[in-house]
């Protein structure tokens, strides 16, 4: 009978997609939302790598949904993905600006300390010559 292999295939797909290791696209999007929020509050390279992996996974899931002919669902998830990408890009830009601000402050501090040391050296030199 041909229906048994077809039923087995369908059941295998259901089991595969319901397994914890194979998150649903909506679950992937929700996880990404949380990860982007955490990254925005405390950006790290590890968090960025995890988010990038999440986007790769979501893109793959969206492509599969689109290939299955579910264009409305794929379009909706694609819009959600694009909104998450925009949030992530904004968080990355903010993190970069904060790093640049910190670096500029450190350069300013270094110049100030060098100026103070130079001024102290001049004072010490002028008092030794008297």
trRosetta pair geometry for C-beta under 8 A, 3 or more apart (Angstrom, degrees):
i j d omega theta_ij theta_ji phi_ij phi_ji
1 4 5.2 87 90 -8 101 104
2 5 6.5 -54 -165 36 49 103
2 6 6.6 43 146 -14 74 111
3 6 5.4 -61 -150 43 41 113
3 7 5.9 43 154 -23 74 105
4 7 5.8 -53 -143 36 30 109
4 8 6.2 32 156 -20 63 107
5 8 5.5 -54 -145 38 32 114
5 9 6.3 37 154 -23 65 104
6 9 5.6 -52 -150 33 31 113
6 10 6.5 30 153 -16 64 105
7 10 5.7 -54 -148 38 33 110
7 11 6.2 30 154 -16 67 108
8 11 5.8 -55 -144 41 29 110
8 12 6.2 35 154 -24 64 106
9 12 5.6 -52 -147 33 29 114
9 13 6.5 29 154 -18 62 104
10 13 5.8 -55 -152 35 31 111
10 14 6.5 32 151 -19 65 105
11 14 5.6 -52 -147 35 35 112
11 15 6.3 33 155 -16 67 105
12 15 5.8 -56 -147 39 30 109
12 16 6.1 33 154 -23 65 109
13 16 5.5 -53 -143 36 30 115
13 17 6.2 14 164 -6 65 109
14 17 6.4 -65 -146 44 24 98
14 18 6.1 12 160 -11 63 117
15 18 6.0 -68 -141 43 26 103
15 19 6.6 45 156 -45 63 96
16 19 6.0 -43 -160 2 29 116
16 22 6.0 31 157 18 67 167
17 22 5.5 -105 -125 119 38 131
17 24 7.1 69 173 -89 96 76
18 22 7.7 25 35 73 16 109
19 22 4.9 64 65 23 92 101
20 23 7.8 7 -175 -71 42 70
23 27 4.2 -124 -177 91 107 124
23 28 5.0 136 104 -58 124 81
23 31 7.1 -11 175 -7 169 139
23 57 7.6 48 55 154 110 137
24 27 4.5 93 55 5 79 105
24 28 7.1 -143 93 -7 41 85
24 61 7.9 112 175 -156 35 145
25 28 5.4 -52 -148 34 34 114
25 29 6.4 35 153 -19 66 103
25 58 6.4 98 -148 -138 81 73
25 61 4.1 172 -91 139 98 137
25 62 6.6 114 -136 -65 137 63
25 65 6.5 -26 -35 -39 157 136
25 77 5.3 -15 150 -130 135 148
26 29 5.6 -51 -149 36 34 112
26 30 6.4 34 151 -18 65 104
26 77 7.5 -106 -76 -104 63 107
27 30 5.7 -53 -147 37 33 110
27 31 6.3 34 153 -19 65 105
28 31 5.7 -54 -148 37 30 111
28 32 6.3 33 152 -20 64 106
28 54 6.3 166 -174 -164 89 86
28 57 5.5 -144 -143 112 138 114
28 58 4.8 177 127 -83 129 86
28 61 6.1 156 26 8 155 156
29 32 5.6 -52 -148 36 31 114
29 33 6.5 39 151 -26 63 101
29 58 6.2 98 -72 -121 71 132
29 77 6.7 -135 -58 -146 140 86
29 80 5.2 16 -151 132 145 131
29 81 6.8 -97 -109 -74 105 68
29 84 6.7 -149 -153 -41 80 149
30 33 5.5 -47 -150 28 34 116
30 34 6.8 32 152 -15 63 101
31 34 5.8 -55 -154 36 34 110
31 35 6.2 31 151 -17 68 109
31 54 6.2 -147 103 -132 105 132
32 35 5.6 -57 -143 41 32 111
32 36 6.1 34 158 -21 68 105
32 51 6.6 95 -142 -142 81 77
32 54 4.5 164 -89 143 95 138
32 55 6.9 100 -123 -66 137 65
32 58 6.5 -22 -37 -41 148 143
32 84 5.2 40 125 -170 124 151
33 36 6.0 -54 -147 35 26 109
33 37 6.6 27 152 -18 61 107
33 84 6.2 -98 -81 -110 67 112
33 87 8.0 40 -130 71 65 157
34 37 5.7 -57 -152 35 31 112
34 38 6.4 30 152 -17 66 105
35 38 5.7 -51 -146 37 33 111
35 39 6.2 35 153 -20 65 107
35 47 6.5 174 -174 -167 90 90
35 50 5.9 -135 -152 112 140 111
35 51 5.1 178 128 -86 125 87
35 54 6.2 155 44 -10 155 160
36 39 5.5 -53 -145 38 32 114
36 40 6.3 38 153 -25 64 103
36 51 6.2 98 -76 -124 70 131
36 84 6.0 -166 -30 -163 155 86
36 87 5.1 72 157 112 145 116
36 88 4.9 -93 -123 -79 115 82
36 91 6.2 174 -173 0 82 154
37 40 5.7 -50 -148 30 30 113
37 41 6.8 22 154 -12 61 106
38 41 6.0 -63 -155 40 32 107
38 42 6.6 -41 170 47 68 90
38 47 6.2 -141 107 -140 104 137
39 42 7.3 -95 -138 71 23 51
39 43 5.3 48 -177 -105 73 67
39 44 7.5 -118 -124 29 75 64
39 47 4.5 173 -94 137 92 131
39 48 6.5 109 -134 -72 133 62
39 51 6.1 -19 -43 -44 153 143
39 88 7.1 29 78 -131 145 79
39 91 5.4 87 109 142 100 146
39 92 7.9 -12 146 -66 126 69
39 95 7.8 -60 161 -50 86 141
40 43 7.3 26 -103 -61 15 89
40 87 7.5 -61 -61 166 132 93
40 90 7.8 12 -111 99 114 89
40 91 3.9 -96 -92 -120 81 121
40 94 7.0 43 -147 61 79 140
42 47 7.5 124 98 -20 77 159
43 47 6.6 -136 -149 65 43 130
43 48 7.0 40 -166 -52 88 103
43 91 6.7 162 -82 156 114 97
43 92 7.3 130 -130 -108 141 49
43 94 8.0 166 -35 87 139 87
43 95 3.7 -3 17 -110 168 142
44 47 4.5 95 57 6 86 101
44 48 7.0 -148 94 -6 46 85
45 48 5.6 -54 -149 36 34 114
45 49 6.4 36 153 -21 66 104
46 49 5.8 -53 -151 34 31 111
46 50 6.5 31 151 -18 64 106
47 50 5.6 -55 -150 36 33 113
47 51 6.3 34 152 -19 66 105
48 51 5.7 -54 -148 37 32 111
48 52 6.3 35 153 -21 65 105
48 92 7.2 84 -116 -101 118 107
49 52 5.7 -51 -148 35 32 113
49 53 6.5 33 152 -18 63 104
50 53 5.8 -53 -152 35 31 112
50 54 6.5 35 148 -22 63 105
51 54 5.4 -52 -150 34 35 116
51 55 6.6 35 152 -19 66 101
51 88 6.0 161 166 -131 142 134
52 55 5.8 -51 -150 34 33 110
52 56 6.6 35 150 -19 63 104
53 56 5.6 -53 -151 35 34 114
53 57 6.4 35 151 -19 66 104
54 57 5.6 -53 -148 36 33 112
54 58 6.2 30 154 -17 67 106
55 58 5.6 -53 -142 39 33 110
55 59 6.2 38 156 -23 65 105
55 81 7.2 112 -138 -160 81 103
55 84 7.7 -172 -96 108 95 120
55 85 6.9 83 -121 -89 131 94
55 88 7.8 -90 -62 19 131 171
56 59 5.8 -52 -147 34 28 113
56 60 6.5 29 153 -18 61 106
57 60 5.8 -58 -154 36 30 112
57 61 6.4 28 151 -18 66 107
58 61 5.6 -54 -146 37 34 112
58 62 6.2 36 154 -20 67 104
58 77 7.4 -159 -176 167 99 111
58 81 5.5 167 136 -108 133 118
59 62 5.8 -53 -147 36 30 111
59 63 6.4 32 153 -21 64 106
59 81 7.2 119 -76 -159 66 154
60 63 5.7 -53 -148 34 30 113
60 64 6.5 30 153 -19 63 104
61 64 5.7 -53 -150 34 32 111
61 65 6.5 33 152 -19 65 104
61 77 7.4 -100 107 161 102 155
62 65 5.7 -53 -149 36 33 112
62 66 6.3 33 152 -19 66 106
62 74 5.3 108 -169 -148 78 83
62 77 5.1 -162 -103 104 100 123
62 78 5.6 110 -157 -72 143 79
62 81 6.6 -55 -52 -27 149 152
63 66 5.7 -54 -147 38 31 112
63 67 6.2 32 152 -20 65 106
63 74 8.0 90 -82 -139 16 124
64 67 5.5 -53 -146 37 32 112
64 68 6.4 31 152 -19 64 106
65 68 5.7 -57 -152 36 31 112
65 70 4.8 -69 178 68 85 115
65 73 5.4 -109 175 102 132 110
65 74 4.4 172 103 -78 108 91
65 77 6.7 81 50 29 158 146
66 69 7.9 67 174 -57 33 13
66 70 7.1 -98 -87 64 27 66
66 71 6.3 57 -132 -102 72 61
66 74 4.0 95 -71 -127 80 166
70 73 4.2 -12 150 36 113 118
70 74 5.8 128 98 -23 77 92
71 74 5.5 -56 -140 42 32 113
71 75 6.0 37 158 -24 67 106
72 75 5.7 -54 -147 35 28 112
72 76 6.4 28 154 -18 63 105
73 76 5.8 -54 -149 36 31 111
73 77 6.3 25 155 -12 65 108
74 77 5.9 -57 -145 43 30 107
74 78 6.0 36 153 -26 64 109
75 78 5.4 -53 -145 35 29 116
75 79 6.6 31 155 -19 63 101
76 79 5.9 -52 -153 32 30 109
76 80 6.6 28 150 -15 63 106
77 80 5.4 -54 -148 39 36 113
77 81 6.1 42 150 -23 67 105
78 81 5.4 -50 -145 35 31 115
78 82 6.4 34 154 -21 64 103
79 82 5.6 -51 -148 34 32 112
79 83 6.5 33 153 -18 64 103
80 83 5.8 -53 -151 35 32 111
80 84 6.5 32 151 -17 64 105
81 84 5.7 -55 -149 38 32 111
81 85 6.3 35 151 -22 66 105
82 85 5.5 -50 -146 34 33 114
82 86 6.5 36 153 -21 64 102
83 86 5.7 -50 -151 33 33 112
83 87 6.6 33 150 -17 63 103
84 87 5.6 -53 -150 36 35 112
84 88 6.2 34 152 -19 67 107
85 88 5.6 -55 -146 39 31 112
85 89 6.2 34 154 -21 65 105
86 89 5.7 -51 -145 35 30 112
86 90 6.4 31 155 -18 63 105
87 90 5.8 -56 -151 37 30 111
87 91 6.3 30 152 -19 65 107
88 91 5.6 -54 -147 37 32 112
88 92 6.3 32 154 -19 65 105
89 92 5.7 -53 -147 36 31 111
89 93 6.4 32 153 -19 64 105
90 93 5.7 -53 -147 36 31 111
90 94 6.3 33 153 -19 64 106
91 94 5.7 -52 -147 36 31 113
91 95 6.3 33 153 -20 64 105
92 95 5.6 -53 -147 36 32 113
92 96 6.3 33 153 -20 65 105
93 96 5.6 -54 -148 36 32 112
93 97 6.4 33 153 -19 65 105
94 97 5.7 -54 -148 36 31 111
94 98 6.4 31 153 -19 64 105
95 98 5.7 -54 -149 36 31 111
95 99 6.4 32 152 -18 64 105
96 99 5.7 -53 -149 36 32 112
96 100 6.3 32 152 -19 65 106
97 100 5.6 -53 -146 37 32 112
97 101 6.2 36 153 -21 65 105
98 101 5.6 -50 -145 35 32 113
98 102 6.3 33 154 -19 64 105
99 102 5.7 -55 -148 37 31 111
99 103 6.3 31 153 -20 65 106
100 103 5.6 -53 -146 37 31 112
100 104 6.3 32 154 -19 65 105
101 104 5.8 -54 -148 36 30 110
101 105 6.4 31 152 -19 63 106
102 105 5.6 -54 -148 36 31 112
102 106 6.4 32 152 -19 64 105
103 106 5.6 -54 -149 36 32 112
103 107 6.5 33 152 -19 65 103
104 107 5.7 -51 -148 35 33 111
104 108 6.3 36 152 -19 65 105
105 108 5.6 -53 -148 37 32 113
105 109 6.3 35 152 -21 65 105
106 109 5.5 -50 -145 36 33 113
106 110 6.3 35 154 -21 64 104
107 110 5.6 -53 -148 35 31 113
107 111 6.5 31 153 -17 64 104
108 111 5.8 -55 -149 37 31 110
108 112 6.3 32 153 -20 65 107
109 112 5.6 -54 -147 37 31 112
109 113 6.2 29 155 -16 66 107
110 113 5.8 -54 -145 39 29 109
110 114 6.2 30 154 -19 64 108
111 114 5.6 -55 -144 38 30 111
111 115 6.2 32 154 -20 65 106
112 115 5.7 -54 -148 36 29 112
112 116 6.4 29 153 -18 64 105
113 116 5.6 -52 -145 36 32 111
113 117 6.3 32 154 -18 65 106
114 117 5.7 -53 -146 38 31 111
114 118 6.2 33 153 -20 65 107
115 118 5.6 -53 -145 37 30 112
115 119 6.2 32 154 -19 65 106
116 119 5.7 -53 -146 38 30 112
116 120 6.2 32 153 -19 64 106
117 120 5.7 -52 -146 37 30 112
117 121 6.3 33 152 -21 64 105
118 121 5.6 -53 -148 35 31 112
118 122 6.5 32 151 -19 64 103
119 122 5.7 -52 -150 34 33 111
119 123 6.4 32 152 -17 65 105
120 123 5.6 -54 -148 37 33 111
120 124 6.1 32 153 -18 67 106
121 124 5.7 -53 -143 39 31 111
121 125 6.1 32 155 -20 64 109
122 125 5.7 -57 -146 38 29 112
122 126 6.3 24 157 -17 65 106
123 126 6.0 -57 -145 37 29 105
123 127 6.4 21 159 -13 65 108
124 127 6.1 -59 -146 40 29 105
124 128 6.3 28 156 -21 63 110
125 128 5.9 -56 -146 35 29 110
125 129 6.6 25 157 -18 63 108
126 129 5.9 -56 -149 34 34 110
126 130 7.0 42 153 -32 62 101
127 130 5.9 -44 -153 17 38 116
